[in-house]
């Protein structure tokens, strides 16, 4: 058996940071803080609101970063049935377990719609990350065929066309793009695969990309502050205008520049970082499992809206994100050790036998077809 290549801890650390930013985003936008009657837009020019808006501004950027990591590695790899089943099983596992807990504790009622939502791995790909990522995952073999059969010039022209269509039209006023995450993830995949397949000296300059990332982050922060003032003047919720979706210009610039920074970061491989990183998708699936989970976590347990006027708001926000990430990561480590590994060890044993049986059947069918044709 071939030894599994150890993951690069620089990008695994990046994955952890990205997931922390996504949890911070959910702390703000899923808790009622940014609702029409929420405290942020009722007091948008206060220091508290500005802090929360900046604290939660990086969720869509984080999604881009997550997919860029996938694209960078998968453009040189193959999708296997086992990889897809692991992804599907993880989604199903947390849907079933979390909904069962809410039903058993009577926090949520058992409904036919709820049961159907658990069974169907994909119900909408417009906004939900996990179903869109699952569908996108199936496109990767076909995307790789395209990537490997076009020239660098064609790849670059494709990126320019996609950037105009999704980023330019999706960012600036008077234009709009009706986008779903699956198609946008493909755009990110083309970006990451270009970086991987066509190495350039500029892509390797970590010092340069650190500064570029810092500049784009500062511009993004100023955009949030400026748009917060516009929100006050025009009585609209528009603080996140330039980072409100994954295809907006600043979200893309920050994600690509930060990805290039961490890609080139020199650090020793860490088993601890790599192990924690392996739970990041599980962290997302647990804390953002459903609307019921969001209500229970952000409104009932943590009471984010109630903490808005507390002198401990900053401490509450930061500690909540760290604690949620830590607890969810620990839960997923237990799932991997006691559920996923034993289950797929059994799969490995049975899979080889099943595949041999299919090969035999296939060869017999082909042999008979060959005889008939002759």
C-alpha positions, 0 to 999 in steps of 0.5 A: 500500500502506498503511504498517504502523503502528509498534508501541508500544514500551512494550508491546513492552518489556513483552513482552520483560520478560514473556518473561524472566520465563517463561524464569526460571520454566523455569530453576526448574521445568523443571530438576529444582530443584523435583522431589520429590527436588530441592534446593529442597524438600529445603532449602525454608527456606534462602535459596537455595531462597527465592531460586529460588522467588521467581526462578521464580514469575512464569511463569504470570503471564507467560503472562497478560501475553502473552495480554493484549497479544494481546487488547488489539490483536486485539480491534480487528484481524482474523485473516488467513490469512497471520497464522495461517500465520506462527504455524503455520509458526514452530511447525513450523519450530522443531519440525522443526529442533530435533528434526533436530539432536537426531536427527542428533547422536544425543542423541535417538532417532528414533521414530514418536511423535516424528515424529507430534508434529512433524507434529501442530501440536496434540496437547494444549491442557491445559498446552502454551502454543504449541498452545493459543495456536494454537487460541485464535488461531482463536477470535479472529474469533468472540470479536470478533463477540461483543464487538462485539455486547454492551453494556458492562454485558453485557461487565462481567457476563460478566467477573464470571461468568468471574472467579467461575468461573475465578479464585475457584473456581480459587484457593481451597481446597475448590474446583477448576476443570478448565481448559485454556489455550484457554478461559482465554485467552478469559477474558483476551481478554475482560479486555483487550478491555474495557480497550480498548473502554471507556476509563476514567480509572482505566485511564489512571492510570499512577502508580496502577497502578505502586503497585498492581503493586508491592503485588501483587508484594510480596503474591505474594512473601510468599505464596511465602515463607509457602507455602514454610514450609507446604511444610516443615511439611506435607511438600508442594510448595506454595510456588507455591499462589497463583501456580501456574497462570494463573487463580490470583488473584495471577497474575491481579492482577499480570498485569492491573495490570502490563499497565495500568502498561506500557500507559500508560507514556510512552516513545519508540518504539524500533526496537531494542525492537520488533525484539527484541520480535518474537522473543519467541514464537520465544524461547519456542518454542526454549528450551521446545521439548520435554522433550528440549530441557528436559533438554538445556538445563537439566540437561545444559548448564547443570546447574541442580541441580548449581549449587544449592550454588554460591556463584555460584548467583544469577549463574548463574540471572540470566546463564543467563536473559539468555544464553538470551533473547539467543541465542534472540532472535538465532536468531529474527531470522535465521529472520525475515530469511532464512526467513520474509520470503522465504517470505511474500514469495513467498506474497504474490505467489502468494496474490493470483493464487490469490484472484483465481482463487477469486473467479472460480470463486465468481462463476461458481458463484453465477451458475449457482445464481442462474439455476437458482433463477430 
